[in-house]
Amino acid sequence: MAQPDARSEILAPAPWVEERGAKIRITAVRTFLTAPHGCPHLIVRVETNEPGLYGLGCASDPQRTLAVRSVLDDYLAPMLTGRDPDDIDDLHRLMLNSAYWRGGSLTGNALGGIDVALWDLKAKRLGAPLYSLFGGRVRAFAEAYTHVDGADAAEIADLVTAARERGYRHVRIQAAVPGSDTYGTKAGGGPGTRALRTRSVPWDSAAYVRTVPGVLTGVRERVGDGVELLHDVHERLDPRQARDFLRRVEDAGLYFVEDLLAPEDASHFAGLRATSSVPLAMGELFSDIGQFLPLLEGPAIDFARIRVPTLGGLTPARKLAAYCELRGVRLAPHGPADVSPVAQAATLALDISSHAFGVQEAAVFKPPVHEVFPGTITARDGGLVPYETPGHGVDFDEAAARRYPVPEPLEHDRWALLRNTDGSVQRP
């Protein structure tokens, strides 16, 4: 007698599924790689036995794309085939536990892709926009911020004014440090293309602390108080330098300073919060909501920088949002171009339904992205508005996606390789 195929067996089946006589089953979990913006996007499609019913999620990890895809294709997809897609929290916990060694960005992004796809699928089944499954709207739109950068205060101020004229009330500003590999800007007559490409330009933290606070203050003096200004340090300072930096930017009136410290130094946030009035944002590198808890106890931060795919999807992100609301901490979700339009739309459903929401980072996607992701949401008058159609509202064109292959490993993700002026490795 032939033995059953182990990959076709449903492991640890939920006892209530057969009792309720569920008819909809997951038939496949498919993954797709595409790079219409230049950075790799890993898209997940959960398909069912009901014709035309599927959900879309995003598992994009631009630094370890192929590894995340393997977790999805080789481990999670076989585990989900044949199951009822309805019990999202149960499936999330089962998949999380299946690795035994829980946590990490690879698991987080893989889970996040499936989780968002399951929520999208459920909303489509119910014929409702995704945000309605989270209690409905609490605001008309999600306030968004855009990015500008330049060589000096005058140039940046002009760009902030232009962004304000496009409707943005929040603008992240980054300033170049001549001769240094400075995050978020290529302005200021910086090093040549080859040096940047080979990552041989050093990071100079001392020059950054001396230079950038004065530029930020100068921008504020030029643009006035009618616009919120944000700045991203990108975890490139140690605790001593961070204290000095905050002291120097007190007069810039910043909405927040992001990633002032690396996650490894997060225990210092409480001390920084106690000695400075500058609002602090942290968390885009976190892959487990438990990493936020020490920072929320005080709280030691003002904004939680959540990245929905990396945290494992909307299921854990919603739990974190509820706790942030109780602790008086605002959400400032991560949303650069390497977070695909699918993830952006899913995050928007959380933004629009949570009282904890503060501001959403909003990527400006290149035209090919709109071709691959029909329904890509674009900021209007400085805000993002969700769709009223069932699900999160963004689709995926598989044929168009094939026209934009992803870069080879260590092409896009080489930007995270960084050294200090003395040659030591610097966190990016």
TORBA-140846 format. One record per residue (C-alpha): residue number from 1; y, x, z. Coordinates in steps of 0.2 Angstrom, whole numbers. Layout:
BEGIN
@nr NUM&v Y&u X&w Z $
...
***
This chain:
BEGIN
@nr 1&v 0&u 0&w 0 $
@nr 2&v 17&u 7&w -5 $
@nr 3&v 29&u 12&w 9 $
@nr 4&v 46&u 5&w 9 $
@nr 5&v 60&u 16&w 3 $
@nr 6&v 69&u 23&w 18 $
@nr 7&v 86&u 22&w 10 $
@nr 8&v 83&u 3&w 6 $
@nr 9&v 79&u -1&w 25 $
@nr 10&v 93&u -9&w 35 $
@nr 11&v 94&u 2&w 51 $
@nr 12&v 99&u -5&w 68 $
@nr 13&v 101&u -23&w 60 $
@nr 14&v 113&u -34&w 69 $
@nr 15&v 102&u -48&w 76 $
@nr 16&v 115&u -62&w 74 $
@nr 17&v 116&u -59&w 55 $
@nr 18&v 100&u -67&w 50 $
@nr 19&v 103&u -81&w 63 $
@nr 20&v 119&u -86&w 54 $
@nr 21&v 111&u -86&w 37 $
@nr 22&v 124&u -74&w 29 $
@nr 23&v 123&u -75&w 10 $
@nr 24&v 136&u -61&w 6 $
@nr 25&v 129&u -44&w 6 $
@nr 26&v 135&u -27&w 2 $
@nr 27&v 127&u -21&w -14 $
@nr 28&v 135&u -4&w -16 $
@nr 29&v 148&u 8&w -9 $
@nr 30&v 156&u 18&w -24 $
@nr 31&v 168&u 32&w -23 $
@nr 32&v 181&u 38&w -36 $
@nr 33&v 191&u 54&w -38 $
@nr 34&v 208&u 53&w -47 $
@nr 35&v 225&u 63&w -46 $
@nr 36&v 238&u 53&w -55 $
@nr 37&v 252&u 60&w -43 $
@nr 38&v 244&u 78&w -44 $
@nr 39&v 236&u 77&w -27 $
@nr 40&v 218&u 71&w -25 $
@nr 41&v 215&u 53&w -21 $
@nr 42&v 197&u 47&w -15 $
@nr 43&v 195&u 29&w -17 $
@nr 44&v 181&u 18&w -10 $
@nr 45&v 175&u 2&w -17 $
@nr 46&v 164&u -9&w -7 $
@nr 47&v 155&u -21&w -19 $
@nr 48&v 145&u -37&w -15 $
@nr 49&v 132&u -49&w -23 $
@nr 50&v 146&u -62&w -26 $
@nr 51&v 153&u -59&w -43 $
@nr 52&v 170&u -51&w -43 $
@nr 53&v 171&u -49&w -24 $
@nr 54&v 175&u -31&w -18 $
@nr 55&v 186&u -22&w -7 $
@nr 56&v 196&u -6&w -9 $
@nr 57&v 200&u 8&w 3 $
@nr 58&v 207&u 25&w 3 $
@nr 59&v 198&u 40&w 10 $
@nr 60&v 210&u 53&w 4 $
@nr 61&v 209&u 70&w 13 $
@nr 62&v 218&u 82&w 1 $
@nr 63&v 211&u 97&w 10 $
@nr 64&v 193&u 93&w 10 $
@nr 65&v 191&u 79&w -3 $
@nr 66&v 173&u 84&w -9 $
@nr 67&v 166&u 85&w 9 $
@nr 68&v 173&u 67&w 13 $
@nr 69&v 165&u 61&w -3 $
@nr 70&v 148&u 68&w 2 $
@nr 71&v 149&u 59&w 19 $
@nr 72&v 153&u 43&w 10 $
@nr 73&v 140&u 44&w -4 $
@nr 74&v 126&u 53&w 5 $
@nr 75&v 127&u 45&w 22 $
@nr 76&v 137&u 30&w 24 $
@nr 77&v 134&u 21&w 8 $
@nr 78&v 115&u 20&w 10 $
@nr 79&v 118&u 14&w 28 $
@nr 80&v 129&u -1&w 22 $
@nr 81&v 119&u -7&w 7 $
@nr 82&v 111&u -24&w 11 $
@nr 83&v 122&u -28&w 26 $
@nr 84&v 134&u -43&w 29 $
@nr 85&v 151&u -36&w 27 $
@nr 86&v 159&u -48&w 39 $
@nr 87&v 157&u -39&w 56 $
@nr 88&v 169&u -25&w 53 $
@nr 89&v 171&u -18&w 71 $
@nr 90&v 152&u -18&w 73 $
@nr 91&v 149&u -9&w 57 $
@nr 92&v 163&u 4&w 61 $
@nr 93&v 155&u 8&w 78 $
@nr 94&v 138&u 9&w 70 $
@nr 95&v 144&u 21&w 57 $
@nr 96&v 154&u 32&w 69 $
@nr 97&v 139&u 34&w 80 $
@nr 98&v 127&u 38&w 66 $
@nr 99&v 134&u 56&w 65 $
@nr 100&v 131&u 59&w 84 $
@nr 101&v 144&u 72&w 84 $
@nr 102&v 158&u 60&w 83 $
@nr 103&v 176&u 63&w 77 $
@nr 104&v 185&u 75&w 66 $
@nr 105&v 195&u 72&w 50 $
@nr 106&v 180&u 71&w 38 $
@nr 107&v 172&u 57&w 48 $
@nr 108&v 188&u 49&w 51 $
@nr 109&v 193&u 48&w 32 $
@nr 110&v 176&u 42&w 27 $
@nr 111&v 176&u 28&w 40 $
@nr 112&v 194&u 24&w 35 $
@nr 113&v 190&u 22&w 17 $
@nr 114&v 176&u 10&w 21 $
@nr 115&v 185&u 1&w 35 $
@nr 116&v 200&u -3&w 24 $
@nr 117&v 189&u -9&w 10 $
@nr 118&v 180&u -21&w 22 $
@nr 119&v 196&u -28&w 28 $
@nr 120&v 202&u -30&w 10 $
@nr 121&v 186&u -39&w 6 $
@nr 122&v 187&u -51&w 21 $
@nr 123&v 205&u -56&w 17 $
@nr 124&v 200&u -59&w -1 $
@nr 125&v 185&u -70&w 5 $
@nr 126&v 197&u -80&w 16 $
@nr 127&v 210&u -81&w 2 $
@nr 128&v 223&u -74&w 13 $
@nr 129&v 235&u -59&w 13 $
@nr 130&v 228&u -45&w 24 $
@nr 131&v 242&u -45&w 37 $
@nr 132&v 237&u -63&w 41 $
@nr 133&v 221&u -58&w 48 $
@nr 134&v 231&u -47&w 61 $
@nr 135&v 240&u -62&w 68 $
@nr 136&v 253&u -65&w 54 $
@nr 137&v 270&u -58&w 51 $
@nr 138&v 282&u -53&w 65 $
@nr 139&v 295&u -46&w 52 $
@nr 140&v 301&u -49&w 35 $
@nr 141&v 299&u -31&w 29 $
@nr 142&v 294&u -14&w 35 $
@nr 143&v 309&u -2&w 36 $
@nr 144&v 305&u 13&w 26 $
@nr 145&v 312&u 31&w 24 $
@nr 146&v 313&u 43&w 10 $
@nr 147&v 314&u 62&w 9 $
@nr 148&v 328&u 73&w 3 $
@nr 149&v 330&u 92&w 4 $
@nr 150&v 343&u 105&w -1 $
@nr 151&v 350&u 122&w 2 $
@nr 152&v 365&u 118&w 14 $
@nr 153&v 373&u 103&w 23 $
@nr 154&v 384&u 99&w 8 $
@nr 155&v 370&u 97&w -4 $
@nr 156&v 359&u 87&w 8 $
@nr 157&v 373&u 76&w 13 $
@nr 158&v 376&u 71&w -5 $
@nr 159&v 358&u 67&w -7 $
@nr 160&v 358&u 57&w 9 $
@nr 161&v 373&u 47&w 2 $
@nr 162&v 363&u 44&w -14 $
@nr 163&v 348&u 38&w -5 $
@nr 164&v 359&u 26&w 6 $
@nr 165&v 366&u 19&w -11 $
@nr 166&v 348&u 15&w -16 $
@nr 167&v 346&u 5&w 0 $
@nr 168&v 338&u 17&w 12 $
@nr 169&v 344&u 16&w 30 $
@nr 170&v 332&u 30&w 36 $
@nr 171&v 332&u 47&w 27 $
@nr 172&v 321&u 62&w 31 $
@nr 173&v 331&u 78&w 28 $
@nr 174&v 324&u 96&w 26 $
@nr 175&v 334&u 112&w 24 $
@nr 176&v 329&u 128&w 15 $
@nr 177&v 329&u 145&w 24 $
@nr 178&v 332&u 158&w 12 $
@nr 179&v 317&u 170&w 9 $
@nr 180&v 306&u 159&w 20 $
@nr 181&v 292&u 147&w 15 $
@nr 182&v 300&u 132&w 23 $
@nr 183&v 291&u 115&w 24 $
@nr 184&v 298&u 101&w 13 $
@nr 185&v 310&u 110&w 2 $
@nr 186&v 310&u 122&w -13 $
@nr 187&v 329&u 123&w -13 $
@nr 188&v 340&u 138&w -9 $
@nr 189&v 335&u 150&w -22 $
@nr 190&v 318&u 153&w -14 $
@nr 191&v 304&u 165&w -18 $
@nr 192&v 297&u 165&w -36 $
@nr 193&v 283&u 153&w -42 $
@nr 194&v 269&u 166&w -41 $
@nr 195&v 273&u 171&w -23 $
@nr 196&v 273&u 153&w -18 $
@nr 197&v 257&u 149&w -28 $
@nr 198&v 248&u 164&w -20 $
@nr 199&v 255&u 159&w -3 $
@nr 200&v 262&u 177&w 0 $
@nr 201&v 279&u 171&w 6 $
@nr 202&v 280&u 172&w 25 $
@nr 203&v 287&u 159&w 37 $
@nr 204&v 301&u 165&w 48 $
@nr 205&v 302&u 154&w 64 $
@nr 206&v 317&u 164&w 71 $
@nr 207&v 327&u 161&w 55 $
@nr 208&v 323&u 143&w 55 $
@nr 209&v 329&u 140&w 73 $
@nr 210&v 345&u 150&w 69 $
@nr 211&v 348&u 141&w 53 $
@nr 212&v 342&u 123&w 52 $
@nr 213&v 350&u 115&w 67 $
@nr 214&v 367&u 119&w 61 $
@nr 215&v 363&u 112&w 44 $
@nr 216&v 356&u 96&w 52 $
@nr 217&v 372&u 94&w 62 $
@nr 218&v 383&u 98&w 47 $
@nr 219&v 374&u 84&w 37 $
@nr 220&v 378&u 71&w 52 $
@nr 221&v 396&u 76&w 52 $
@nr 222&v 397&u 73&w 33 $
@nr 223&v 387&u 56&w 32 $
@nr 224&v 393&u 48&w 48 $
@nr 225&v 383&u 37&w 59 $
@nr 226&v 379&u 24&w 46 $
@nr 227&v 362&u 31&w 42 $
@nr 228&v 347&u 37&w 52 $
@nr 229&v 342&u 55&w 49 $
@nr 230&v 324&u 62&w 53 $
@nr 231&v 318&u 79&w 52 $
@nr 232&v 300&u 87&w 51 $
@nr 233&v 297&u 103&w 59 $
@nr 234&v 279&u 102&w 53 $
@nr 235&v 271&u 110&w 69 $
@nr 236&v 278&u 127&w 65 $
@nr 237&v 286&u 132&w 82 $
@nr 238&v 279&u 137&w 98 $
@nr 239&v 284&u 128&w 115 $
@nr 240&v 298&u 141&w 119 $
@nr 241&v 305&u 139&w 101 $
@nr 242&v 303&u 120&w 102 $
@nr 243&v 314&u 119&w 117 $
@nr 244&v 328&u 130&w 109 $
@nr 245&v 327&u 120&w 93 $
@nr 246&v 329&u 103&w 103 $
@nr 247&v 344&u 110&w 112 $
@nr 248&v 352&u 115&w 96 $
@nr 249&v 350&u 99&w 87 $
@nr 250&v 356&u 87&w 101 $
@nr 251&v 372&u 84&w 92 $
@nr 252&v 364&u 79&w 75 $
@nr 253&v 360&u 62&w 81 $
@nr 254&v 342&u 62&w 74 $
@nr 255&v 331&u 46&w 74 $
@nr 256&v 317&u 58&w 78 $
@nr 257&v 310&u 75&w 76 $
@nr 258&v 293&u 75&w 69 $
@nr 259&v 278&u 87&w 73 $
@nr 260&v 289&u 99&w 84 $
@nr 261&v 273&u 106&w 90 $
@nr 262&v 255&u 108&w 84 $
@nr 263&v 241&u 97&w 91 $
@nr 264&v 234&u 112&w 100 $
@nr 265&v 251&u 113&w 110 $
@nr 266&v 253&u 94&w 113 $
@nr 267&v 252&u 96&w 132 $
@nr 268&v 270&u 103&w 131 $
@nr 269&v 277&u 87&w 125 $
@nr 270&v 280&u 80&w 142 $
@nr 271&v 290&u 94&w 147 $
@nr 272&v 301&u 93&w 131 $
@nr 273&v 303&u 75&w 134 $
@nr 274&v 309&u 78&w 151 $
@nr 275&v 323&u 90&w 146 $
@nr 276&v 329&u 83&w 130 $
@nr 277&v 336&u 66&w 124 $
@nr 278&v 330&u 70&w 105 $
@nr 279&v 317&u 57&w 101 $
@nr 280&v 300&u 65&w 97 $
@nr 281&v 287&u 59&w 84 $
@nr 282&v 269&u 66&w 84 $
@nr 283&v 251&u 62&w 77 $
@nr 284&v 249&u 63&w 59 $
@nr 285&v 235&u 76&w 61 $
@nr 286&v 226&u 66&w 74 $
@nr 287&v 209&u 60&w 68 $
@nr 288&v 204&u 50&w 84 $
@nr 289&v 215&u 38&w 93 $
@nr 290&v 210&u 46&w 109 $
@nr 291&v 221&u 61&w 105 $
@nr 292&v 236&u 49&w 107 $
@nr 293&v 232&u 43&w 124 $
@nr 294&v 239&u 58&w 134 $
@nr 295&v 255&u 57&w 125 $
@nr 296&v 256&u 38&w 128 $
@nr 297&v 253&u 39&w 146 $
@nr 298&v 271&u 45&w 151 $
@nr 299&v 275&u 42&w 137 $
@nr 300&v 279&u 59&w 131 $
@nr 301&v 283&u 54&w 113 $
@nr 302&v 294&u 40&w 106 $
@nr 303&v 285&u 38&w 89 $
@nr 304&v 266&u 38&w 85 $
@nr 305&v 264&u 46&w 68 $
@nr 306&v 248&u 38&w 63 $
@nr 307&v 238&u 41&w 47 $
@nr 308&v 227&u 26&w 44 $
@nr 309&v 214&u 34&w 33 $
@nr 310&v 211&u 49&w 44 $
@nr 311&v 211&u 38&w 60 $
@nr 312&v 196&u 29&w 54 $
@nr 313&v 205&u 14&w 46 $
@nr 314&v 213&u -1&w 52 $
@nr 315&v 200&u -6&w 65 $
@nr 316&v 205&u 9&w 77 $
@nr 317&v 223&u 9&w 71 $
@nr 318&v 226&u -9&w 76 $
@nr 319&v 219&u -5&w 94 $
@nr 320&v 231&u 10&w 95 $
@nr 321&v 246&u -1&w 89 $
@nr 322&v 243&u -13&w 103 $
@nr 323&v 243&u 1&w 116 $
@nr 324&v 259&u 8&w 109 $
@nr 325&v 267&u -9&w 110 $
@nr 326&v 262&u -9&w 129 $
@nr 327&v 269&u 8&w 132 $
@nr 328&v 285&u 6&w 122 $
@nr 329&v 281&u 18&w 109 $
@nr 330&v 285&u 14&w 91 $
@nr 331&v 274&u 17&w 75 $
@nr 332&v 280&u 28&w 62 $
@nr 333&v 265&u 29&w 50 $
@nr 334&v 262&u 44&w 39 $
@nr 335&v 264&u 39&w 20 $
@nr 336&v 267&u 54&w 8 $
@nr 337&v 260&u 54&w -9 $
@nr 338&v 243&u 60&w -4 $
@nr 339&v 241&u 43&w 5 $
@nr 340&v 236&u 32&w -10 $
@nr 341&v 244&u 16&w -14 $
@nr 342&v 229&u 7&w -7 $
@nr 343&v 231&u 15&w 10 $
@nr 344&v 250&u 12&w 9 $
@nr 345&v 247&u -7&w 6 $
@nr 346&v 234&u -7&w 21 $
@nr 347&v 246&u 2&w 32 $
@nr 348&v 260&u -10&w 27 $
@nr 349&v 249&u -25&w 33 $
@nr 350&v 249&u -16&w 50 $
@nr 351&v 267&u -13&w 50 $
@nr 352&v 272&u -31&w 46 $
@nr 353&v 261&u -38&w 60 $
@nr 354&v 264&u -26&w 74 $
@nr 355&v 279&u -27&w 87 $
@nr 356&v 276&u -9&w 89 $
@nr 357&v 282&u -4&w 72 $
@nr 358&v 297&u 7&w 70 $
@nr 359&v 298&u 15&w 52 $
@nr 360&v 286&u 19&w 38 $
@nr 361&v 286&u 34&w 27 $
@nr 362&v 287&u 28&w 9 $
@nr 363&v 281&u 39&w -5 $
@nr 364&v 290&u 38&w -22 $
@nr 365&v 275&u 38&w -34 $
@nr 366&v 275&u 45&w -51 $
@nr 367&v 273&u 33&w -66 $
@nr 368&v 254&u 37&w -69 $
@nr 369&v 250&u 31&w -51 $
@nr 370&v 256&u 13&w -55 $
@nr 371&v 244&u 14&w -70 $
@nr 372&v 229&u 19&w -60 $
@nr 373&v 234&u 7&w -45 $
@nr 374&v 240&u -9&w -52 $
@nr 375&v 251&u -17&w -39 $
@nr 376&v 258&u -1&w -31 $
@nr 377&v 271&u -6&w -19 $
@nr 378&v 288&u 1&w -21 $
@nr 379&v 302&u 1&w -8 $
@nr 380&v 316&u -11&w -12 $
@nr 381&v 333&u -10&w -2 $
@nr 382&v 325&u 3&w 10 $
@nr 383&v 310&u -8&w 14 $
@nr 384&v 292&u -12&w 10 $
@nr 385&v 287&u -30&w 7 $
@nr 386&v 268&u -35&w 7 $
@nr 387&v 260&u -46&w -6 $
@nr 388&v 256&u -64&w -2 $
@nr 389&v 240&u -63&w -13 $
@nr 390&v 223&u -61&w -5 $
@nr 391&v 219&u -44&w 2 $
@nr 392&v 231&u -30&w 3 $
@nr 393&v 236&u -33&w -15 $
@nr 394&v 233&u -16&w -24 $
@nr 395&v 219&u -14&w -37 $
@nr 396&v 211&u 1&w -45 $
@nr 397&v 209&u 4&w -64 $
@nr 398&v 193&u 15&w -65 $
@nr 399&v 196&u 19&w -84 $
@nr 400&v 214&u 24&w -81 $
@nr 401&v 209&u 35&w -66 $
@nr 402&v 197&u 45&w -77 $
@nr 403&v 212&u 51&w -87 $
@nr 404&v 219&u 60&w -71 $
@nr 405&v 206&u 72&w -64 $
@nr 406&v 208&u 80&w -47 $
@nr 407&v 212&u 98&w -46 $
@nr 408&v 199&u 111&w -41 $
@nr 409&v 197&u 115&w -23 $
@nr 410&v 210&u 127&w -16 $
@nr 411&v 223&u 122&w -29 $
@nr 412&v 232&u 108&w -21 $
@nr 413&v 227&u 112&w -3 $
@nr 414&v 233&u 130&w -4 $
@nr 415&v 250&u 125&w 3 $
@nr 416&v 242&u 125&w 21 $
@nr 417&v 239&u 143&w 20 $
@nr 418&v 253&u 152&w 29 $
@nr 419&v 258&u 168&w 37 $
@nr 420&v 272&u 174&w 49 $
@nr 421&v 283&u 188&w 46 $
@nr 422&v 272&u 200&w 56 $
@nr 423&v 257&u 195&w 45 $
@nr 424&v 248&u 183&w 58 $
@nr 425&v 242&u 166&w 52 $
@nr 426&v 254&u 152&w 56 $
@nr 427&v 249&u 133&w 58 $
@nr 428&v 256&u 124&w 43 $
***
